[in-house]
Amino acid sequence: MSEKYPQLVSRFLRYVKVDTRSDEESQTIPSSPKEVQFLKDLAVELKEIGLENVRTMKDGYLFAELPSNLPDGQGTKIGFISHVDTADFESEHVNPQEVDNYDGHSVLELGTSGYKLDPAVFPHLKNYQGHDLITTDGTTLLGSDDKSGVAEIIALAEYLLAHPEVKHGPVRFAFGPDEEIGIGANHFDVAAFDADFAYTVDGGPLGELEWETFNAAQAEIVITGQNVHPGTAKGAMVNAIQVGIDFHNALPEHDRPEKTEGREGFYHLIDMAGTPEEATLTYIIRDHDREKFENRKKTMVQIADQLNQDLQKDRVALTLKDQYYNMGDVLKDHQEVVQYANEAMTDLGIEPDTQPARGGTDGSKITFLGLPTPNLFAGGENMHGRYEFVSKQVMEQATDVLLGILTKAAGSK
């Protein structure tokens, strides 16, 4: 247990045992009553530790504040944001396992599930020699994404309340729902949050500092076939499944997640189902470059148009929906926000990793709503599945970075 943040780990262990999985099929905001209850309980906790102006917004976000303790009562208003929901994987009965002083090379049994964390499969385990790890028992995810961030932000608040000698400007806190289904920050109330800039604490390993993300869209394709008896099908049958295969094969073969890295974009087929009568395909489209992103969408439109022309009937219906944009297009003009985090990490001996994120965060949407919001590491590894784990020491370091950002902005060391 950290002497500096005594409740950090125990709070995290308590949080992950609560099922807060978001529901993509839901029509409510937040999407799950489990999230609503967790946020209600969290509001009580924030009031108990001494935060002010604790309130729940219409979109389900929980806001809280800590006033400036600078001599003039002013200062830069900095926000920290995390999400409470977990991903689309088994999330009930989370039973975290603790591994003290990991040796960096042993295979870790995940409870009695038969699943293992093997450095031969997950070589980054070697980075955690001497660390105290928290893993799953192999039957669920852990929920470090993003309950690590939630616990770290609250540990920061507790520390500041217990140490008034640490000078800081106004601090804003936000805990939100539905990040994992991509809608949590759609209606984030930037004006009510009232920060000059913010950080999502929702990244992965030590040192992650993400200020560039993908541009993102989703494509839904519905194909209407014409089914007849296969014995007399020649010239009459239009097999919707085959048309779906033809659509997929018309996309660039290399442009798939499993074949791309760095700034390379992709088309990712995430669902395909159907019969000869009707078939559906769902893709996500990703690219860091906005022009290339728009061209990817045009390529899909062109393929659908060509298939309809070949079939002499509009059988392929394509619907495109933008999800979020590369926050780097905005943050390139707000590098002072990135620099605070860079310097806070460097002062702590942490090497910042500013590679463009091959994904997105709530910060992507919040940035485009007018609040510059890069993403900081929270410590989780192998997120969204049974192999997820987090280091207690990295969680402490993440909290130290948040503290460092505040003290730098306040002009102290």
C-alpha positions in Angstrom: 0.0 0.0 0.0 1.3 3.4 -0.9 2.2 5.7 2.0 1.5 8.7 -0.1 -1.9 7.5 -1.4 -3.0 5.0 1.2 -6.5 4.4 -0.3 -5.5 4.2 -3.9 -5.2 0.4 -4.3 -8.0 -0.5 -1.9 -10.3 1.9 -3.6 -9.4 0.4 -7.0 -10.0 -3.1 -5.8 -13.4 -2.1 -4.5 -14.4 -0.4 -7.7 -13.5 -3.2 -10.0 -15.7 -5.6 -8.2 -18.7 -3.5 -9.2 -20.2 -4.4 -12.6 -20.5 -1.2 -14.6 -20.4 -2.6 -18.2 -22.1 -0.2 -20.6 -24.8 -1.4 -23.0 -24.5 -0.6 -26.7 -28.1 -1.7 -27.3 -29.6 0.6 -24.7 -31.6 3.7 -25.6 -31.0 5.4 -22.2 -28.3 7.9 -21.1 -26.4 6.5 -19.3 -26.8 3.2 -21.1 -27.0 1.0 -18.0 -28.5 1.4 -14.5 -25.4 -0.2 -13.1 -23.4 2.9 -14.2 -26.0 5.2 -12.7 -25.8 3.5 -9.3 -22.0 3.5 -9.4 -22.0 7.2 -10.1 -24.5 7.9 -7.3 -22.3 6.0 -4.9 -19.2 7.8 -6.2 -21.0 11.2 -5.6 -21.5 10.3 -1.9 -17.8 9.4 -1.7 -16.7 12.6 -3.3 -18.7 14.6 -0.8 -17.4 12.6 2.1 -13.7 13.2 1.2 -14.5 17.0 1.0 -14.9 17.9 -2.6 -17.2 20.8 -3.4 -20.1 21.4 -5.9 -20.6 17.7 -6.4 -23.4 17.3 -9.0 -24.7 15.0 -11.6 -25.2 16.4 -15.1 -28.0 15.5 -17.6 -25.7 13.2 -19.6 -24.8 11.2 -16.4 -21.4 12.8 -15.9 -20.5 13.4 -12.2 -18.7 16.8 -11.7 -16.9 18.0 -8.6 -14.5 20.8 -7.7 -11.6 21.7 -5.4 -11.1 25.5 -5.0 -7.7 27.2 -5.5 -5.5 27.6 -2.5 -3.2 30.1 -4.1 -2.9 33.5 -2.3 -5.2 35.2 -4.7 -7.6 32.3 -4.9 -7.1 32.2 -8.7 -4.9 30.2 -11.0 -5.2 28.0 -14.1 -8.4 25.8 -13.9 -7.3 22.2 -14.7 -9.7 19.3 -15.1 -9.2 15.5 -14.8 -11.6 13.2 -16.4 -12.2 9.4 -16.3 -14.9 7.0 -17.2 -16.6 4.4 -15.0 -18.0 1.9 -17.5 -16.1 -1.2 -18.7 -15.8 -2.9 -22.0 -17.8 -5.5 -23.8 -16.4 -8.6 -22.0 -17.5 -10.6 -19.0 -17.7 -8.1 -16.1 -19.7 -9.8 -13.4 -18.0 -11.3 -10.3 -14.6 -9.7 -11.0 -12.2 -11.4 -8.6 -8.8 -9.5 -8.8 -5.7 -11.4 -8.0 -2.6 -9.7 -6.4 0.9 -10.7 -7.2 3.6 -9.1 -5.0 7.1 -8.4 -6.3 6.7 -10.0 -9.7 10.0 -11.4 -10.9 9.6 -10.4 -14.5 9.8 -13.8 -16.1 7.4 -16.3 -14.4 4.2 -17.4 -15.9 1.3 -16.2 -13.8 -1.7 -18.5 -13.3 -5.0 -16.5 -13.5 -6.8 -18.1 -10.6 -8.0 -21.6 -11.4 -9.3 -20.7 -14.8 -6.5 -22.4 -16.7 -5.6 -19.1 -18.4 -2.1 -17.7 -17.9 -0.1 -14.5 -18.3 3.0 -15.8 -20.1 5.9 -13.5 -20.9 6.4 -15.5 -24.0 3.0 -14.3 -25.2 3.0 -10.9 -23.4 6.7 -9.8 -23.5 5.8 -6.5 -21.8 5.5 -8.4 -18.6 9.2 -8.2 -18.4 8.9 -4.4 -17.8 7.3 -5.2 -14.4 10.1 -6.9 -12.5 9.8 -5.9 -8.9 6.2 -4.5 -9.3 3.1 -5.6 -7.4 0.5 -6.6 -10.0 -3.2 -6.9 -10.0 -4.6 -9.4 -12.5 -7.9 -11.1 -13.3 -8.8 -14.6 -12.2 -9.1 -15.5 -15.9 -12.9 -15.5 -16.1 -13.6 -11.7 -16.4 -11.9 -8.5 -17.4 -10.3 -6.4 -14.7 -11.8 -3.0 -15.3 -8.5 -1.1 -15.1 -9.9 0.7 -18.1 -10.8 3.0 -16.6 -11.3 2.4 -12.9 -7.5 2.9 -12.5 -8.1 6.4 -13.7 -11.1 6.9 -11.4 -9.1 5.7 -8.4 -6.0 7.8 -9.3 -8.0 11.0 -9.7 -9.7 10.5 -6.3 -6.4 9.7 -4.7 -5.1 13.0 -6.0 -8.1 14.8 -4.5 -7.6 13.1 -1.2 -3.9 14.0 -1.2 -4.6 17.7 -2.0 -7.2 17.9 0.7 -4.8 16.4 3.3 -1.9 18.6 2.2 -3.0 22.2 1.9 0.6 23.3 1.8 0.6 21.9 -1.8 -0.4 25.0 -3.8 -2.7 24.6 -6.8 -5.3 26.5 -8.8 -8.9 25.4 -9.2 -9.3 21.7 -9.9 -12.2 20.2 -11.7 -13.1 16.5 -11.6 -15.4 14.5 -14.0 -16.4 10.9 -14.0 -18.5 9.7 -16.9 -20.4 6.8 -18.4 -20.5 5.0 -21.7 -17.0 5.8 -23.0 -16.6 2.2 -24.1 -19.6 2.4 -26.5 -18.4 5.8 -27.9 -21.2 8.1 -26.7 -20.2 9.1 -23.2 -18.8 12.5 -24.0 -21.3 13.4 -26.8 -23.0 16.0 -24.6 -20.2 16.9 -22.1 -21.0 20.3 -20.6 -17.8 22.2 -21.2 -19.2 25.5 -19.9 -20.4 23.9 -16.6 -17.1 22.0 -16.1 -15.4 25.4 -16.3 -11.8 24.4 -16.9 -9.1 26.1 -19.0 -7.9 22.7 -20.2 -8.2 19.1 -19.0 -6.8 15.6 -19.2 -8.5 12.2 -19.5 -6.7 9.7 -17.3 -7.6 6.7 -19.5 -4.3 5.6 -21.1 -2.3 2.4 -20.8 1.3 1.8 -19.7 3.7 4.1 -17.9 4.5 7.3 -19.9 1.6 7.3 -22.4 0.7 10.8 -23.3 -1.7 10.9 -26.2 -2.6 14.1 -28.0 -3.2 12.6 -31.4 -5.9 10.0 -32.1 -7.6 8.4 -35.1 -10.4 10.1 -37.0 -13.2 7.5 -36.7 -16.4 6.5 -38.5 -18.7 3.5 -38.6 -20.1 2.0 -41.7 -23.3 -0.1 -41.7 -24.1 -2.0 -44.9 -27.4 -3.8 -45.6 -27.5 -5.9 -48.7 -30.8 -7.1 -50.2 -30.5 -10.4 -52.1 -32.8 -12.4 -54.3 -33.1 -16.0 -53.1 -34.3 -18.8 -55.4 -33.8 -22.5 -55.4 -30.1 -23.2 -56.1 -31.0 -25.8 -58.7 -32.5 -23.1 -60.9 -30.4 -20.1 -59.6 -28.4 -19.2 -62.7 -29.2 -15.7 -63.8 -31.8 -15.3 -61.1 -30.2 -15.6 -57.7 -28.5 -12.7 -56.0 -26.8 -14.1 -52.9 -26.6 -11.3 -50.3 -23.8 -13.0 -48.5 -21.7 -13.3 -51.6 -22.3 -9.6 -52.4 -21.1 -8.9 -48.9 -17.9 -10.9 -49.6 -17.5 -9.0 -52.9 -17.8 -5.7 -51.0 -15.1 -6.8 -48.5 -12.8 -8.1 -51.2 -13.0 -4.8 -53.0 -11.4 -3.0 -50.1 -7.6 -2.6 -50.0 -6.2 -5.9 -48.7 -3.5 -4.4 -46.6 -5.7 -1.9 -44.8 -6.7 -4.0 -41.9 -5.9 -3.7 -38.2 -3.8 -6.8 -38.2 -1.6 -5.5 -41.0 -1.2 -1.9 -40.0 0.7 0.1 -37.4 1.8 3.7 -36.5 -0.1 6.2 -38.6 -1.5 3.7 -41.0 -5.3 3.6 -41.1 -7.6 0.7 -41.8 -11.1 -0.7 -42.4 -12.1 -3.2 -39.7 -14.9 -5.6 -40.3 -16.4 -6.1 -36.8 -19.6 -7.9 -37.7 -21.0 -9.9 -40.7 -24.2 -11.8 -40.7 -27.0 -12.9 -43.1 -28.7 -15.2 -45.4 -28.9 -15.3 -49.2 -31.9 -13.0 -48.8 -30.3 -10.3 -46.7 -26.8 -9.7 -45.2 -25.4 -7.0 -43.0 -21.8 -5.9 -42.5 -20.5 -3.4 -39.9 -17.1 -1.7 -40.3 -15.1 0.8 -38.3 -13.0 3.2 -40.4 -9.9 4.8 -38.9 -7.1 7.1 -40.0 -5.0 9.8 -38.3 -4.9 12.0 -41.5 -8.2 13.8 -42.1 -7.9 13.8 -45.9 -7.1 10.1 -46.0 -10.0 9.4 -43.6 -12.4 11.2 -45.9 -11.0 9.3 -48.9 -11.6 6.0 -47.0 -15.3 6.8 -46.7 -15.4 7.8 -50.4 -13.9 4.4 -51.3 -16.7 2.7 -49.5 -19.3 4.8 -51.3 -17.6 4.0 -54.6 -17.6 0.3 -54.0 -21.3 0.3 -53.0 -22.2 2.3 -56.1 -20.2 0.0 -58.4 -21.9 -3.1 -56.9 -25.3 -1.6 -57.4 -24.4 -0.7 -61.0 -23.2 -4.3 -61.6 -26.3 -5.7 -60.0 -28.5 -3.3 -62.0 -30.4 -2.5 -58.9 -29.8 -0.7 -55.6 -29.2 -3.7 -53.4 -26.3 -2.3 -51.3 -27.3 0.3 -48.8 -24.4 2.0 -47.1 -24.8 4.3 -44.0 -21.7 6.2 -42.8 -21.5 7.8 -39.4 -18.6 9.8 -38.0 -17.7 8.9 -34.4 -14.9 11.3 -33.5 -12.0 13.2 -35.0 -8.2 13.5 -34.4 -7.8 15.8 -31.4 -4.3 16.5 -32.6 -5.8 18.8 -35.2 -6.8 21.1 -32.3 -4.1 20.3 -29.8 -1.3 21.2 -32.2 -2.3 24.8 -31.4 -2.4 24.1 -27.6 0.9 22.5 -27.0 1.3 24.1 -23.6 -1.2 21.6 -22.3 0.9 18.7 -23.6 4.0 20.4 -22.2 2.7 20.5 -18.6 2.3 16.7 -18.8 5.6 16.2 -20.5 7.5 18.2 -17.9 5.6 16.5 -15.0 6.6 13.1 -16.3 10.2 14.1 -17.0 10.6 15.5 -13.5 9.5 12.1 -12.1 12.0 10.2 -14.3 9.2 8.9 -16.6 9.9 9.0 -20.3 6.9 10.4 -22.1 5.5 8.3 -24.9 3.7 10.6 -27.3 3.1 8.2 -30.2 -0.3 8.8 -31.9 -3.0 6.7 -30.3 -4.4 4.0 -32.5 -7.8 4.5 -30.9 -9.7 7.4 -29.3 -10.7 8.7 -26.0 -13.4 10.9 -24.5 -10.8 13.6 -24.9 -11.2 13.4 -28.6 -14.8 14.6 -28.4 -14.3 17.0 -25.5 -11.4 18.7 -27.3 -13.7 19.3 -30.3 -16.3 20.7 -27.9 -13.8 23.4 -27.0 -11.8 22.1 -24.1 -8.2 20.9 -25.0 -8.0 17.4 -23.4 -5.0 15.1 -24.1 -4.9 11.6 -22.5 -2.6 10.4 -19.8 -1.6 6.9 -18.8 -3.5 5.1 -16.0 -1.5 1.9 -16.0 -3.6 -0.8 -17.5 -2.2 -3.4 -19.8 -4.0 -6.0 -22.1 -7.2 -4.1 -21.5 -10.8 -5.3 -22.4 -10.2 -9.0 -21.6 -9.2 -11.7 -19.3 -5.4 -11.0 -19.6 -5.8 -7.4 -18.3 -3.5 -6.4 -15.4 -2.1 -3.2 -13.8 0.9 -2.4 -11.6 0.2 -0.8 -8.2 3.5 1.2 -8.6 2.4 2.6 -12.0 -0.9 3.6 -10.6 1.0 5.6 -8.0 3.2 7.1 -10.6 0.1 8.1 -12.6 -1.2 10.0 -9.6 2.1 11.6 -9.1 1.9 13.0 -12.7 -1.5 14.5 -12.0 0.0 16.2 -8.9 3.0 17.4 -10.9 0.8 19.0 -13.5 -1.1 21.0 -10.9 2.0 22.2 -9.1 3.7 23.2 -12.4 0.7 25.2 -13.4 0.7 26.8 -10.0 4.3 27.8 -10.5 5.8 25.6 -7.8 8.1 22.6 -8.0 
